[in-house]
Amino acid sequence: MADLVLNVDVREKTGTGAARVTRAADLVPGVLYGGDKGPVPISLRMNELKKALSGGGFLSKLVKIDHKGERQPVIVRDVQFHPVSSVPVHLDLYRVTEDQIIAVEIPVHFANEEKSPGLKRGGALNVVRHTIEVHAPAGAIPDQILIDLSGLDIGDSVHISAISLPANVTPTITDRDFTIVTLTGAMADPVEEEEVTDEEEGAEPELVGKDKDDEDGDDAKADDKDT
């Protein structure tokens, strides 16, 4: 897969007024932080960011930013959108190395529906988890977790133990063999195998063993908030 590269510039001024000027120039203000360096206010090109967002999986990919020919791998920690126009208005980027282990949500996809006896008989998939949080090297984040439905019948379930994950990729939940999907009868109520907590569902990619740089990035971002 080709690297996703975003061009950035360093912003000389921060604050509400400066952020407004940046957006007026069709740029998106942001903050780069983490690692052994301090937070740096940056700007990104609106058209490049929109294209990256439309490609899907932007929050679960390693991204490289380019500043005057010098590239830095980063993970997108947060994207803020305008409440009316839905255009991106601010971005948080976290410096990483490609072999650094991070926690990230990976989407679940399914294959071979036509080879499932249960689906052929009118059964329905009850997807308990649409994403699975894993620990993975920043430079080798899986695009998806693919579940083979071949042979799956009504009443069957697929648990995390049945999934072969890539090397050095492990689920963040280790205290139970959690359910990913069940196959129910067509008229049956959805099976609620377990409650997915707010912390487990829709979490942002996070660095394993976060440090004070998170707080520094929050302080720098606060200067730019202006929707």
Secondary structure, DSSP 8 states (H G I E B T S, - for coil): ---EEEEEEE-S--SHHHHHHHHHTTEEEEEEE-TTS--EEEEEEHHHHHHHHHTS-GGGSEEEEEETTEEEEEEEEEEEE-TTT--EEEEEEEE--TT-EEEEEEEEEEE-GGG-HHHHTT-EEEES-SEEEEEEEGGG--S-EEEE-TT--TT-EEEGGG----TT-EES--SS--EEEEEE-TTS-----S---TTTSS---EETT--THHHHHHHHHHTT---
